[in-house]
Amino acid sequence: ATAGMLQNSAAVVVGSMVIAPLIGPAMASSVGSVLKDDELFYNGVKTQFVGVGVAVASATVFSVLARLAVAPELDLLVVEQVAERVNPGLLALAVALGAGVAGALSLTSGASAALVGVMIAVALIPPAAVVGLGVAYERFAVAASAGVLVLVNLLSINLAALVVLWAKGYRPEKWYDEKPARRVTQKRVVALTLVVLVLSAFLVVSTANERSR
């Protein structure tokens, strides 16, 4: 994905996301919430953040090597694929919410998880690559904006999946767990919504500051 960014190649960026390993953890955390399975929930959350962390770290290492060997003086905001993730607009949030909905529906309907996984990867992997590029090229406003986009997208995917799974009737097997599960799910939906709104506002401000430089 990072190489695709440096080449400004949408085809390479999309091709890099076919493996899409994050759909499982994203759905696991949502299922863990609605079924009141704390171990599944925390494992899903942990694996998502570890996965994104690995993506950012590997993108940073690759970008440092690319800067030394290939493009030492690259202006990141001139690269269209990078600029789209630094100044994404509200449609990026719509993509992330759609990915979460699609992931939950694939889980409940038996649709192709691979195809939906690509949609989730679209929302996460390219901005993670831009974070690495921003760090490597010492454009920390770029890295911060892309990093916030990663978080917004990650949380939005979980929020949408959580709402869809509850609406589809996923409940704990034991009736006496249903009320606590509903309470926990409601709290997590509210918390995720508030954090997404706050981070989205920060993303708008940081993007405006970067553009004004």
C-alpha positions in Angstrom: 0.0 0.0 0.0 2.8 2.4 0.8 4.6 1.7 -2.5 1.3 2.4 -4.2 1.0 5.7 -2.4 4.6 6.7 -3.5 3.7 5.7 -7.1 0.3 7.5 -6.9 -1.2 4.3 -8.2 -4.8 3.5 -7.1 -4.5 0.1 -8.6 -1.6 -0.9 -6.5 -3.2 0.5 -3.3 -6.4 -1.4 -3.9 -4.5 -4.6 -4.8 -2.6 -4.4 -1.5 -5.8 -4.8 0.4 -7.0 -8.1 -0.9 -5.7 -10.1 2.1 -7.8 -7.8 4.4 -6.9 -9.5 7.8 -8.8 -7.0 10.0 -12.4 -8.1 9.3 -12.2 -10.9 11.8 -11.1 -8.8 14.8 -13.5 -6.0 13.8 -16.5 -8.3 13.8 -15.3 -10.2 16.9 -15.3 -7.1 19.1 -18.9 -6.3 18.0 -20.1 -9.9 18.5 -18.4 -9.9 21.9 -20.4 -6.8 22.9 -23.9 -8.0 21.8 -23.4 -11.5 23.2 -21.8 -10.2 26.5 -18.6 -12.2 25.8 -15.9 -10.0 27.4 -13.0 -12.2 26.3 -14.1 -12.1 22.7 -14.6 -8.3 22.8 -11.3 -7.5 24.4 -9.4 -9.9 22.1 -11.1 -8.3 19.1 -10.2 -4.8 20.2 -6.6 -5.8 21.0 -6.1 -7.5 17.7 -7.5 -4.5 15.8 -5.1 -2.1 17.4 -2.1 -4.5 17.1 -2.9 -5.0 13.5 -3.2 -1.3 12.7 0.0 -0.7 14.7 1.9 -3.3 12.7 0.6 -1.7 9.5 1.8 1.8 10.6 5.2 0.5 11.8 5.9 -1.4 8.6 4.8 1.5 6.5 7.1 3.8 8.4 10.1 1.5 7.9 9.3 1.1 4.2 8.9 4.9 3.8 12.2 5.6 5.5 14.0 3.2 3.1 12.1 4.7 0.1 13.1 8.2 1.2 16.8 7.3 1.5 16.9 5.3 -1.8 14.2 6.6 -4.2 12.5 9.9 -3.3 14.4 12.0 -0.8 12.6 15.3 -1.4 9.0 14.2 -2.1 6.2 16.7 -1.3 3.6 14.3 0.1 0.6 16.6 -0.5 1.4 16.7 -4.2 0.7 12.9 -4.4 -3.0 12.6 -5.0 -3.3 9.2 -3.2 -1.7 10.8 -0.1 -3.7 14.1 -0.2 -7.0 12.2 -0.3 -6.2 10.6 3.1 -5.0 13.9 4.6 -8.1 15.8 3.5 -10.7 13.0 3.2 -14.0 14.9 3.8 -17.2 13.4 5.2 -17.4 10.7 2.5 -14.5 8.9 4.2 -16.7 8.5 7.3 -19.5 7.2 5.1 -17.1 4.6 3.7 -16.1 3.4 7.1 -19.7 3.2 8.4 -20.6 1.3 5.2 -17.8 -1.1 5.8 -19.0 -1.8 9.3 -22.5 -2.4 8.1 -21.3 -4.7 5.3 -19.1 -6.6 7.7 -22.0 -7.3 10.0 -24.3 -8.3 7.2 -21.7 -10.6 5.8 -21.4 -12.3 9.2 -25.2 -12.7 9.6 -26.0 -13.7 6.0 -23.0 -15.8 4.9 -21.8 -13.3 2.2 -18.2 -13.4 1.0 -16.1 -12.2 3.9 -13.1 -11.7 1.6 -15.0 -9.1 -0.5 -16.2 -7.3 2.6 -12.8 -7.5 4.1 -11.4 -5.6 1.2 -14.0 -2.8 1.9 -12.8 -2.7 5.6 -9.2 -2.6 4.4 -10.0 0.3 2.1 -10.9 2.4 5.2 -7.9 1.4 7.2 -4.8 0.4 5.3 -4.3 3.4 3.0 -4.4 6.0 5.8 -2.2 3.8 7.9 0.3 3.9 5.1 0.1 7.7 5.0 0.8 7.8 8.7 4.1 6.0 8.0 4.9 8.3 5.1 4.2 11.3 7.3 6.6 10.1 10.0 9.3 9.1 7.5 9.2 12.5 5.7 8.9 14.4 8.9 5.5 15.8 8.0 3.9 15.2 11.3 0.7 17.2 10.6 0.2 14.7 7.7 0.9 11.8 10.0 -1.5 13.2 12.7 -4.3 13.8 10.2 -4.0 10.4 8.7 -3.7 8.8 12.1 -6.9 10.4 13.3 -8.6 9.2 10.1 -7.4 5.6 10.9 -9.0 5.9 14.4 -12.2 7.5 13.1 -12.5 4.7 10.5 -11.7 1.9 12.9 -14.2 3.2 15.5 -16.8 3.8 12.8 -16.5 0.3 11.5 -17.0 -1.1 15.0 -19.9 1.3 15.7 -21.8 0.3 12.6 -21.2 -3.4 13.1 -22.4 -3.1 16.7 -25.6 -1.4 15.7 -26.4 -3.8 12.9 -25.7 -7.0 14.9 -28.0 -5.8 17.7 -30.7 -4.8 15.2 -30.4 -8.2 13.5 -31.3 -9.9 16.8 -28.0 -11.1 18.1 -28.4 -11.7 21.8 -26.8 -13.8 24.6 -28.0 -17.4 24.8 -29.2 -17.0 28.4 -32.1 -14.7 29.0 -30.7 -13.2 32.2 -27.6 -12.0 30.2 -29.7 -10.1 27.7 -30.4 -7.0 29.9 -26.7 -6.6 30.9 -25.7 -7.1 27.3 -28.1 -4.5 26.1 -26.8 -2.0 28.7 -23.2 -2.6 27.7 -24.0 -2.4 24.0 -25.8 0.9 24.5 -22.9 2.4 26.5 -20.4 1.3 23.9 -22.6 2.7 21.0 -22.8 6.1 22.8 -19.1 6.1 23.7 -18.1 5.2 20.1 -20.4 7.9 18.7 -19.0 10.6 20.9 -15.4 9.7 20.2 -16.0 9.5 16.4 -17.6 13.0 16.5 -14.7 14.5 18.5 -12.1 12.9 16.3 -13.9 14.0 13.2 -13.8 17.6 14.4 -10.1 17.3 15.2 -9.5 15.9 11.7 -11.2 18.9 10.1 -9.0 21.3 12.1 -5.7 19.5 11.6 -6.4 19.3 7.8 -7.2 23.0 7.6 -4.0 23.8 9.4 -1.9 21.6 7.1 -3.5 23.2 4.0 -2.8 26.7 5.2 1.0 26.1 5.6 
